Amino acid sequence: MEFQNLLEGIEQFPINKTISLSSDKKVLAYIKESDQVLEACFATNQEALILHWGIGIKHPTEWVCPIDIEGIIPPENSLKFDTKAAQSPFAEVSESLYQLNILIDKAHLPKRINYVFKTENQWFNNNGNNYELLLFRDKSLPVGEEGELVENIIKVETVNNSWCLMHRFNLCKDWIRRLGNGNVHHLAWIYVWMRYSELRKLDWARNYGTRPALLAASQKELTLTITEQALSASKEGLLNPLILLRSTLSTFGKGGDNGQRIRDQILEIMHRHKIGETYGTYMEQWHQKLHNNTTPDDIGICEATIAFNETNNMGKFWEVLNKHGITRERLASFDRPITTQPSYMPFLIPDLHNYLALLKSVHSGTDLNTSIDAARQFLNDEINQKLNEIMGNLNHWDKIPQIERAIQARIGINRSFDRRNLFTCRELLYCDMALEAYIRQIVESILHCSIGTKHLMRELNLLLENSLLTCENQEFVVASNDWKSIMGRFSESFENNVDQVLKLKAAADRLSRVLGLSVDAYNQIIDPKAKYLGNNFGVDEDTVDIFTEEMIRGSNLSPLSVILKKIDIQFRALAKLKPWQIISPGQNSQGRLLQVESLHEVSYEVYKEPIILLAHKVTGEEEIPEGVKGIISCTELDGLAHVSVRARNVKVLLAICYDENEIRRIQEFAGNPVNVALTSGGVNITRIDHLVVEEKVNIERPDVKKPNQLRKIAISANEFGDGKTGAKGNNCQFLRQSLPERIGVPRQVALPFGVCEYVLSLPINSERLINHNTLSDQLDEVGLDKSAEEILSKLREIILSLEIDEENAGIIQEQLASINLPRNQWQDAFSAIKKVWASKYNERAYLSTLKAKISLRDVYMSVLCQEVIEGQYAYVLHTKDPFTNDSTHIYGEIVLGLGETLVGAYEGRAFSFKVNKAASEFTIENYPNKSVALCGAGFIFRSDSNSEDLPGFAGAGLFDSHIMNKPVERVVSYGEEKLYHDEEFVREIVFKLRELGNVIETAFSGVAQDIEGVISDGRIYVVQSRPQV
């Protein structure tokens, strides 16, 4: 093969590079791949060429000699050059083609190959930047502009031979101008990059000296660019573009026109005091560093020099330097190293203080005093007066009024931005950021103090106001306003009123939940980028691991979170709430304690020994893994969520722990056998020496009745019955005929058992039937294995793709028309029907039926079609207290809107109560704080299988119901909600539901019932009732 042919076909290789040595001499580098071996190929038309190369093993930029490295087979005649590189000659293939190949075992892939070329008398090293060949495409690298940004950042920081802060600031400015302020991920990459720079994890000067004036000018341009973007940046999102731009701005100083003064003023100080520019002295070494490359380190060096001259104590000198992260080794590592200790010159102190102010004006952005002084000229008298009060009370003992002043000043500053003058806006922005940082500093300084509940609530109000200046996320805004409204009603009277405390606690819990979502946003957006860039930059693991955590700690989230935790402790004490909530008492048991992030992640586990799970997240939708004897949840749960019902059914302990100290105590037992016992105070978990092995009880397979032979594919309510429709439809029809007229039951029709199988067997679906049967066989084979997820997904796809002929479709449409479903909405209706059928193959149902030894082949799904009652509230009632098994009390939960937020995985609490069946007494357990309500009308298609309500098996809730027209999510405000503020309304609703529970339980011969329904304009509707587990 000739070189020209290879050059023309180079693009066939996904990873390739063409390097020009001269106008007509080139080198091609490309990767060829087989199953186990990767081949790095080099070809050239330059004779007598040698590849000088090393490999990056730990970090992409390092050079390690590849000779004798496991998994690397160098070309023939390769020689070790030194510990960093080898040299390999190109072998002649033809007159114009020279080649060499490096074989690399895929099990030992380095990060990349770093290389240059040489002939007898010339080096080719990419102008000192070297060449690199990636060995694989990083699938985690973003695509498009985002990918370009990341590749560019990594290349300049790891490859460029000459690089400094000025270059970094200029490149950052160019990228921000190119990308704008609309994409949070773009801005997050830039923030992480600049933060690693601030942390000195990137070189501030590498083989390049920068005049202070040029550095300051580059900083100034970057700060003005970010200011321009920040003025129009979105505040939407818990981690939004404005927050990221401000965070980026905080990682470096303002720069400006004083850069040259840094260079000049140090000389003026030395000349004024007749300090000679004598080689090797401390002042001369620092002067040379300032002259060649001033950096933010100089603030720390100046402060340390002042401290030494004030005390004549070298210990103080090193103490101040260490506070700034500057070690003896770092001083010696500068391009112009500082290796000499300072001489005692106390007469320099006044001049050094002035010089420190100059350094801060260039290198520091959020120094409070400097920022306020710079912004004063652009602010009115009222705001300036507020700033005077702040500066005059820096040392006052009462900190909450100081927080108040700072927030008022921030509000005033945020109203003062004049977009026509970027420089003015920049000064105001830095002042605002300095005040924000000061507020955080104040809060952190008083966190250890014992503060009364009222003062904590006032402090929380202020911190919310502070955070809302940079975040307008709808949930955060609504939750904050609700807190302020509810607090405004009860702040003076709550301490002796448990009901008011419960209302305040519900509002505070919602705010805590929003903060949790904020932490999730930081972890999802920042953490992967910090790890990706950190690993490519070669940053130490400790810094990478805590990067996101440190960002969160430095945000407004941290003080809010701490205050909310303190408030929660005091609310729980005032309301006499226990640190435990028992959802399912289970039985006293033993097991090995395992800590998991979420219950869902262990859904497919089959534990060979008894297990107690400490789960940091439980949504309510999960299945309980086999072998689990108890679950301790660290997140709140509705008592009637699916997992709660199933835990009670299988007699597994399910408890929520609200005490962080207790959770930390339990975490210490992770991996060890423990004993779990219920106590009057909740749950007591103690470590034991060994587990008592229990005899395994064989689970009897529930008897799943086979449906009647299919005769009609759609039936009216009068035709419902055993063998044709499930318990939901049959019970609803019974209630429709039995209940008094004042209690509504929606109209309904059904697609009976077997219709799904019938449609699947139609000729139009013949190929789908074959695939369905093949996948069903595969599902039987895999059993309890994660591979079942993919098979289940494919089965759902087949069901969702089913087609139906016009004749059969017309029969179903005719029945649906009897409940007023328009024929022109048939496609939407059929889509919802198929979603119900497909839910037979959802993960929750599969795991639960498999554990109960029920085959999905035996499960048939009728579809109950009902009109949706559009109400203000949805409820669930258990006519026997599910937590205590007390049959004299009804337990109920109410949410705003449709009931899917009550039984589904929607975070937050419902309004919950217990009411005596016979007496006029009830207790409110919780006030609602669900974030959303689902609103909608139309028609709902409910799953109604033949596997629900079987003895010993909680089949209800395993399968899905679907509203035909997707409900609209509405963020809920409780500030004026009647459940909070109208006691008579609450009493009326509770007693109406008590009456309903009694009537339905009586109708079903005294069997305790699990009832779901809707409240619409004061009228109670029942949408389903089944025997209570």
N, C-alpha and C positions, 0 to 999 in steps of 0.2 A: 504493500500500500504506500502511495506517495504522500508526502506531507500535505500537499494541497488538497487531496481527497479527504484526508482526516480533518483538515481545517473546515472544509465545506460541510462536513457531517457532524461537527462538534455538538450541535444543538440536540442531537438524539439522546445525549446523556443529560439526565435531570440536573446533575451538579457538574458544571464545567466552567472553565476560565481561560481566556486568551490573554497572554502577556506579550507586549512588544518590547523586544530588546533593542531594536533599531528599526529603520524604515522597512526593511525586508526580512528581518530575523525575528521569529516569534517562538513562544513556548505555549503549548496547549496542556492544560491540566484538567483531568476529568475522573469521574468515579464509575467503575463497573461493579456490579453487585451479583452475587450468587447466594445460595441458601445460607451458607455458613461463613463465607469469606467475602471481604470487600477489597477491591483492587484500586489503589490510587495510581493512575497512569499519567505519565509525563511524556510529551513528544515535542521535538524541536527540529528546526532546519539549521540550527547553529552548531557547527562542528566544535569538538573539544570542549563541550560544556559540562560543568559539574554542578550537581544539586547539593547545596549546603542546607541541611534540614534537621529539625528537631520536632518533637511532638508535645502537645499540651495534654497532660494527663489529668491533673487536678483542675487546672484552669486553662482556658483556651490560649492565653497569651504566653504561657511558660514555654521554655525550651528545655527538653530533656532528650539526651542522646538516645536514639532508638535501638542501638546495638545491644543485644542480650536482653531486650525487654520482651516479656512473655506475650505471645500473640502477634508480634511484629516480625515479618520476614523482609529484611531490606534487599535491594537489588544486589546482583553479583558485584564483587569488587568494592563493596562499601567499606569505608574505614571510619573508625571512631576519631573525631576531631578533638573533642574535649567532652566534659560531662554534659554539655548542653546540645551538642550537634554531631552529626555524622556527615560524611561527604561521599556522594555516589556519582560516578561518571555515567553519562549517557552512552548507551551502546549503539553502534552504527547498524542500521537495518538496511539502508540503501544510501545512495549518494547524497540524497537530500532529506533523509529521515533518520533521526536518532531517538531512541526511546529508553525508558526505564519504568519498571512497575514495582510498587510496594504492596505486599500482601498483608492483610490485617484480618485476624480472626475476629468475627463479630462479637464474640464473648469478651473481647479485651479492647474494645474500641476506645481510642483516646478522643479528646474533645475535637482536635483538629491537627493538621500538619502545618507547621510554620517553616518558611524556607526563603532562601535567596539563591542566586546563581553566580557562578564565577567561571571565567576563563583563565588562561595563564596569567594575564596581567590586568584583569578588569572584574569588578564586582557589579552585580545588578541587584539592587536592594530596595527598589520602589521608593527612591529618594529618602532612604533611612527608615521607611515605615514597614519594610519587609512584606512578604506575601503570605497569604494563608489559604488553605484548602479545607473547606468544611467536608466532613466525611459522611454526613447524613443531613437530610432536611429535618429541621426541628419542627415536629407537628404542633408543638405548643406555641410556635411563633405566630403572631397574628398575620393576617393578609392585608393587602391594599396599603393605604397610606399609613395605617397603624404599624404594619410590618416594616415599611420603609423607615419609619421613625425609630423603631427599636433596633433594627440592623445598623442604622446610622450611629445611634448612641453607642452601641457596643463596639462598633469598629473604631470610632475616634478615641474611646476611652481605653481600649485594649491593644490597638494596633499602632496608632500614631506615635512616632518616636518623639515628636516635640508637641507639647500640649500644656495649656495653663488655664487658669480661671477665666482669663479674657476670652480665649477661644470657646470655652464652654458657654459663657454668657452670650456670646455672639450667635452660636449655633442654637441655643435655646430660644433666643429672640426670633431667629429666622423660622424655627418650627412653629412657634406660637402664632406668628403672623400668617403662616401658611395654613395652619389647622383651625384657627379661630377658637371660639369658646363654647362650641355646641356639643362636643363629645366628651363625656366624663372619662372615658377610657384613655383617650389621647392625653388629656390633662393629668390623669393619674400616672401615666408613664413618665411624664415630664416632672411631676412632683417627686416621684421615687428617685429619679435620676439626680435632681437637685438636692434632695435630702441626703443621699449617699455622699454627695460632694460636701455638704455642710458637716457631715459626720467625719470628714477627712478620710473616707474610705476610697476616694478617688484622688489622684494626684492634683495638687493645687499648682504645681510647677514641675514640668518634666522636660528637661533640656531646653528650657526657654525662659528668658528673662523679659519681664513686662514693666515698662515705665508706669508708675502709679497713675499718671494722668490718663493713660490708655485704658488701664483696668477700670478706673472710676468712670470713664466715659462709657465703657461697655456695660457696666452695671446700670448706669443711669438710663441707657437706651432700653435695656431689658425691663427695668422697673416701670418705665413709661409705657412700654408695650403691654405688660401685664395689667397695669392700671387701666389702659384703654379697653382691654378685654373684660376686666372686672366690672366696669361701669354698666355693661349690658349683659352680664352673665346671668344665667338662670339660677334662682334660689330653690327651684323645685327639686325634690329628692333629698333623702336624708344625708347623702354624700353627694353634693351638687357641684356644678362648675365653679360657682363663686367660692365655695369653701376650698376647693382645690387650688384655685388661683391665689387666694389669700395665703394658703399654706405654702405654696411655692414661693411667694413673695417674702415669706418669713425666713427663708433659708439663706438669704444673703442680704447685704447692706444696700443702701440707696445709691451708693456711688455719687456721681454728680460732678461738679466743677472744681472740687477741692482736692482732687487726686494729686495734682502737682504740688499743692501745699504740703502734703505728707512728706514729699522728698525735700522741699525747701526748708520747712520749719524745723526738722531735726537738725539740719546743718546750722540754722540760726541759733538754736539752743546751745549746740556745741561751741559755736564761735562766741556767743554771748558770755559763756562761762569759761572760755579759753581751754576747752577740752580738745586736745589735739586728735587729728585723724591718724592715730598711731596704730599700725598693724597689730592685730591680736588682742586689742583691748575690747572690753565688753561693749562700750558705746560705739566703737568703730565697727565691730561685727554687726551690731543691730542696725547701725546706719547703712551698712552695705546691703543687708537684707532688705531694709525699707527701700533703698535706692533701686535694687534689682527686682524685687518681687514682694510688694506689700500684700498681706493677706489678713483675714480676720484674726489669725494668731497674734497679730501685733497688738490687738486690744488687750489680750491676756498678758503679753510681755510687758506692756506699758503699766498695767495695773500691778503686776508683780514687782516691777522696778520701783513704783511708788511705795508699795508696801515695804520693800526692803529699806528704802531710804527713810521711811517713817520709823522703822524699828531697829535698823542695823542688825537684822536677824535673817540669815539665809534660809532658815526653816520657813519663815513667813513667805519668802520669795518662792520657794518650791510649792508651798501650800496653795498660793494663788494660781501658780501655773497649772498645778494638777487640777484645780477646780475648772480650768478651761480645757482640760484634756491634753495639756502640753507636758511632755516628759523630757528628760535630759536627752534621750535618744532622738526625739523629734527635733529639738533645737539643733542637734548636730547633723540632722539629715537634710537641712535646707541647702539649696544650691549655694547660698552664702551662709555657711554654718555659724552658729553661736556656740562656742565651746568654752568661753571664759566667764567667770562669775563677775557680777557688777562690783564696782567700788562704791564705798559709802559716800554719797554726795547729797546731803539733805537740802542743799540750796537749790537743787533741781526740782523740788516737789511742786512749786506753783506752776512752773513751765510745763512739767509733765502732766499736770491736771488739764491744762489748756490743750496740750497735745492729744491727750486721751479723748477730749471732746471732739477734736478734729478726726481722729481715727474712727470714733463711733459714728460721726456724720457720714462717713464713707462706707464703713463695713457693717454697721449695725442699723437695722431698720426699726426695731420695736423697743428700743430703750425708751422708757416712759418720759423721762425729763427731756431728752433730745427731741423726741417726736412731738411733744407738746409745744416746745419752744419753736419748732419749725412750722407748726400749723397755726399758731396764734394769729398771725397777721391776716389769715384768710377766714377768721371766725368772728361772729358778732359779739357784742359786749356780754350778752346773757350767757353764751357758751363759755366765753373766756372767764367769766366769774365762777362758773361751775368748775372749770379747770383749776382756778386759783384755790377753790375750796378743797379740791382733791389733793393738790400739792401741799396745802397747809395742814392736812389731816393724815399725812402718810403714817405717822406714828401714834395716832389716836387709838385708844383701846377698843372703842365701839366700831366694829368693822361693817356692820350691815348698812348704816347710813352712808358709808364710803362706797359700798357696792351700788347703792341707790344713786349717788352722785355720778359715778362712772357710767352707769347705764343712761342716765339723763343726758350726760355729755355725748355718749355714743349716738343717742337718738338725734340730738341736735346736729352732730357732725354728719350723720347720714342724710340729713335734710339739706346740707350745705354744699353738696357736690355740684360744681359748675362744669358741665361736660365740655364747655368750650375751652377750658384751660387744663390740659393734662397735668402740668406740673403742680398746679394747685390741688387737683384731685389726688395726685400721688401723695402729697404731704398729708392731706386729710385721711387718706386710706391708711397710711402708716400710723397716724395718730390713733385712728379707730382700732387698728390691730394691737397697738400698745395698750390701750385701755382694756381691750378684751383679754389680753394676756394678764393684765394687772388684776382684773376681776377674778380670774382663775387662781392667781397667786394668793389673793385674799382668802378665797374659799378654802384653799388647801391649808392655809395657815391656821384656820379655826376649826378644821374638821375634828381635831382631837378634843375640842371643848364639849362640855356637857351643856346642850342647848335645849330649851323647852320646846314642846311641840308647836306652839303658836309661832315662835321665832323661826323654827325650821320651815314652817309653812310659808311665812313671809319671805324667807330666803329663797325657797323654791320658786315662788312667784317671780322674784327678781331674776333668777337664773333662766327661767323660761323666757322672760322678756328679752334677756340678753341673747339667748340662742335664736329666737325668732327673727332677729335682725339679719341673720345670714341663712335661715332655713325656712322655706314656706311650703314644706311638704304638707299635703292636706291633712293627713292623719295626725301629724304633730301639731298643726295649728288647731284642729278641732279638739284634740285631747287637752291641749294647753288651755284653750278657752273654756272647756267644760270644767277643768280643775278650778280655774279662777271663779267661774260662776257658782259652783257648788261650795267652794271655800267661802265666797262672799256671803252666802246664806248662813253658814254654820260656824264661822271662825270664832265667834264669841261664846257659843253655847255647846259645842260638841263634846267637851271633856267629861260631862256627866250624862251623855246621851248616846247609848250604844248604836241606835239606829242611824244617827247622824255620822258617827264614826265609820259605820259600814259604807255609807254613801261616799264619804271622803276617801275611804280606802279603795273603793272601786275605781274612782277617778284617778287616784295615784297609781294603782296597779296598771291601768291602761297606759299611763305615761311610762312606767317601767317597761312595759311591753314594747312601746315605740323605741325606747333606748336599745332594747335587745335587737330590734330590726335594724337600728343604726349600726350596731356592732356587726351584724351580719353583712350589711352593705360594705363596711370597711374591709371585712375579711374577704368578701367576694371580689371586690374591686381592687384593693390595694395589695393584699397578701400574695396572690400569684405573681404580680408584677415585681414585688420586692424580692421574692424568691428567684424569679427568672433573671432579673438584672444582677441581683446579689451574687448568684452562682456564676454568671458570666464575667462579672467584675472581679471574682475571687475574694469576695467579702467573707470574713469569718462567720461561721455558722451561728454563733451566739447573737451577733448583730442582726443577721437575716431573720432568725427565729422570732426575735422580739420587735422587729421593725414596725409591724402593724399595731401591736399592743402599745408601743411607745407613742405612735401617732394618735391612737384613741385616748391615751392618758393625757396628751397635750391638747386635746380638743375640748369643746364645751360639754361633751358627753360625760366625762369623768366626774366633775363636781356634781352634775345633775344626778348621776347614778348613786353617788355616795349619800347625798341628801335624801333621795327617795328611799334608800335602804334604812336610814336612820328614822325617817317618818314611819315606814312600815313597821319597824320594831315597836314604836310608840303606839301606833294605831292598834296593833295586835294586842298589846297590853291593855289598852283602854277598852277594847271590845271583848277582852277575855278570850281571845281566840287561841287555840292550841297550835303548836308548831306543826302538827300533823293533821291531815285529813284522810280518813279511811274511806276509800271508795268501795273496796271489796275486802271484807275481813279475812277471807280465806281461812287458813288454819295455822296454828302455831307450827312452824316448820324449820328445818335446817337446810342449808345449801351453801355452795361455794359462791362468794360474792364476786360478781363480774361487773366492771364499770364499762358502759357503752355510751357513745355519743347520742344515739337514737335507738328506740326500740325497733324501728323499721330495718335497721342495718343487720339485725340478727334474726330476721323473720324466718329464714330457711334453716336455721341451726337446729340440730337434734342433739340435745345434751345427754351425755351418757350418765351423768350424775346430777343430783338435785342442784339447781342454780337459783340464786337470788340476784336479780338484775338491778343495778343502780343506773337508771337511764336519764340522761340529761335532757332529752326531748321525747315527749310522747304526744302525738297529735290527736289520738283518739280513734284513728282509722286502722290501727295495726292489728295483726294477729299475734297471739301469745305463743312463743316458740315452745316446742315439746321439751319437757324436762324442767321448765321454769316453775318454781314454787312461789315466787314472790317478785313483785316489781315495785321499786321505789322510784317515783317520778320526781324530777326537780322542776317540772313545769306544771302549771295549773291545768285542770281538766274538768270538763263538764261531767257530772255524776252519771249522766245518761248517755254519754258517748259510747260508740260501738265497743271499744276495748273495755270500758267499764262494765257493760252488760255481760260481755263474754267472761271477764274475770270472775264475776259473781257466779256465772253459770258453771264454770269449771273449778270453783272454789280455790282460786289463786289469789293471794294477797295482792292488792293494788292500793298503794298509799302515796300521797303527795307530802313531801317534806318542804316546809317553807323556811326552815332555819338553816342559814348558810354554815354556821358553826357545826351543827349536827351533820350536815352533808359532808363537811370536811372530815369529821370524826369517822363517818362511815367509809369514806374513801380510803382511809388508812387500812381498812380490812380487805381491800381489793386483792383477789387471788387466794384468800384464806376462807376456811370453813366458818360459817357464822350460824348463830341461832337467832331466830326472829320470833318475838313474842309480842302480842298485843297487850297494852297496858291502859290504864285510865287516861294517861297523858298522850297516848298515840302508839308508837312502835318502839320497842327496845331491841337493838341489834347488838349482840355481843359475840366476840370471837370464841371459838371452841377448838379443841385439839384435833378432832376428826369427825367425819360425817357418819351417821348411823345409816347403813344401807337399807333402804326400804324394799320390801317385796314389790316387784313390778305387778301392777294390776292390769290385767288384760281388759282393754276397752271393748265393750260390746258394740257391735255395729248397729246403729239405729236402723229401724225398719223404714226404708223409703218406699212409699207406696207407688206402684206404677200407675200412671194415669189411664183413664178410659181411652178407648179407641177414638181417634179424632173423627167427628162427624160434621162439625161446622167450624170454619176458621174465624168467625166472629159471632159473639152471642150477646144478647141483652142481659140486663141484671137479673131478670126473672128466671133466666136459664142457668144462673150460677149454681154450682154444687160440687160436692166432693168428687174427685176424679176428673173434673173439668177445669176448675179454677182453684187458686190457693186460698189460704186462710184470710188474707187481707180482703179479697173480694167477697168471700162468703160472709165474713163477719160484718162488713159494711152493709151488705144487702140485708142481713139480719137486723142490724141497727136501724136501717132506713124504715123497716117495717115495724120496729118495736118502740123506738124512742118517741117522746112527745114532740109535737110540731115545733115547739120553741127551740129545739136543738136541731140544727141543720146537718144533713148528710149530703154530699155532692152527688149529682147524677153520674152514672158510670155504665160502661160496657167493657167487654174483655175479649182478648184473643186467648183462647184456652190453651191448655197444655198440648204440645205437639205441633203447633203452627210453625214454629221456627224450623223444626225438623222437616215439616212438609214443604216449606218454601225452599229449603236447602236441597230437597230432592227434585225440584222442578227441573226440566231439561235445560232451561236457561242458566241454571247454576251447576250443571253437571261437573265441570272442571273444579269448581269450588268444593263440591262434595268430596271428590277424590282427595284433594289437598287437605280438607278438613279431617277426613278419616285417617290419613297418613299422620297428620300432626297429633291427632288424639292417641294413636298408637304410641307415638314418641313420648307423649306426656305420661302415659301409663308406665313407660320404661324408666324415665328419669326420676320419678318420685320426688322426694324432698331434696331438690338440688337447684342451685341458682340458675342453671341452664333452662329451667322451666319458665323463667321470665320471658325469654325470647319466643318460646313455643306458644305461651299464652298470648303474647302480643300478636303473633301471626294468626292465631285462631280468632282473636277479636277483629283483626283486619278482614278476615274472610267473612265473618258475620256482617260486619259493617258494609261490605261491598255487595251483599245479596241483592238480586233483582227479582221483580215479581211481575207476572203478566197482567194485562189489563183486566181480565175477567176476575181473577182473585183479588186484585186491588179494588175493583168496584164493590165486591162483597164487603170488604173491610170498611170502605168509605161510607157505605150505606149505614152501617152500624154507628160509625163515628158521627154521622150527620144527626143521629137521634139525640146526641148530647150537644148539638149545635156547633160541631167542628166543621168549618167551611170546607167544601171539596177542593177549593183552590189552594188549600194549605196541606194537601195530601203528601207532598214530598217532604215537608217538614215533619209531618206526623210519622211517616214511614221511617225517616231517619231516627227519630226518637225511639220508635219501637225497636229498631235494630240495635240501638245503644243499650236498651234493656236486655235484649237477648244476649248481646256480647258480654254483658257484665257477669254472665255465668263463668266467664274465663278471666275474671279479674284476679289479681294476686291474693287478695284477702280471702275470697271465696275458695280458691284452690287450696290454700294452706289450711284453712279451717276444715274443709271437707276431707282432705287427705288425713289430717290428724284424727278425725272421727271415723276413719275407714269407710268413708262414703265416696264412691266413684262419681266423677262428674258426668259419666255416661248415664247415671241413674237420675240425674237432676234435670227436671223439665221446668220450663219457665212460661207461666201464663203472664199476660200483660194486662194489668188493670188500667183502664183509660178513664180518667176523671176530669171534670172541669176544675180549674184552680179557683179556689175562693180567695179573692184578693182582700186580705185583711190587714189590720194594723199590727196584729201580734200573732205569733204561732206558739203553741205550747206542747209539752209532753207531760203526761201524768202517770204516776205509778200508784195504784190504789192500795199498795202496801209499801211502807217505807223500805226502800231497797237497801239501806245501810244498816238498819237495825232489825228488819223483818217484823216490825211492829204493824200489825194489821189494823190498828185503830187510827192510824194516821195516813194521809195521802201526801205524797211528795210530788212537787211540780216544778217545772222550769218554763220560763217564758222569754222569748226574744222578739225584737221588733222585726216586722216583715215576715218572709217565708221561713218555714221550719228547717230548711237545709243548713242554716247556720247553727242550728241547735244540735243536729245529729251528725253533721259533717265535721271536717277538720278545720273549723274556723276558730281562730284563737280568741280568747276572752271568755268571760263568764256570762251566763244567762241570769235573769232574775229568778231566784229559787226560793221556795217556801215549803213549809210543812204545816198541814192543817188537820185538826182533829175532825174525824168523820162525824162526830155527834155534837161536839161542843163548839161554842163560838170563839174559839181561840186559834191563833195561827202565829207562826214565827217566820220572819224573813231571814233566810240564811245568807243570801248574797244579793247585791244590786247589780244590774247589768252593766257590762263594759265591753261588749263585742264591738269591734271596730266597724263592721259593715252590717247592713241589713240588705236582704235580697228582696227586690220589688218586681212584681210581674203578675200577669193574669194569663188566661188562656186555658191550656190543657196540660195535664201531667200524665205520664205513662209510668206506672209503678211496677216494679218487679214483684212477682207473686209466685214463688216457686213451690214445688212439692217437697222441698227439704226444710221448710221453716217450721218452727214450733214442734220439732220432734222431741220425744222424751230424752233428756240428757244431752241435747244438742241445741245451742243457741244459733239457729240458722237465720233468724231475723237480722236484717241490717248488713248481711254479707253481700247482697246484690244491689244494684243501683237503680234508682228511679230518675227519670229525666223530664224536665219541663220542656214542652215543645219549643216555645220561644224563650231563648236564654234570658234568665232574670237579669235585671240591672242591679249592679252593686252600688249601694249608696252609703257613703261614710256617715256614721250616726253621731249626732250630737245629743247628749243627755242633759244639757244645761236647763232645758225647759220641759224635759220628759215627765209625763204624769206618774210613771212608776216611781220616780224619785220624789215628786213634790206634791202629789195629790193623794193623801191618805185614804180618803173616802173612795176614790177610784180603785185603789189597790184592794181595799176591803171588799168592794163589790165584785171585782174580778176573781179574787181568791174564793169567795163563797159560791159564785156561779160554777167555778171549776170543781169545788167540793161536791156540789149537788150533782154535776155531770158524772164525776167518778162514782158516786154512790149509785146513781141510776144505772150506769153501764155495768158495774160489778154485779148488781142485782139481776140485770138482764141475762148475764152469763152465769147464773146460779151461784153467785158468791165467789167465783174464781177471780183472784186478783188480776187486774188488767193493766196493760201498757197501752196508753191511749195517746194518739197524736191528733192535733186539730188546729183550728184557726179561730181567732176572735176578730169579727168584722162588725164595726159600728155597734159594739156591745153584744151582738149575737154570737153564741158559741156554735161552732161547727166541728164535727168529728170526721176525720178523713181515714182513720183506721184504728182498730183495737185488736189486741191479741193477748193471749195469756202472758202474765208477767213471769219472767224468768226468776 
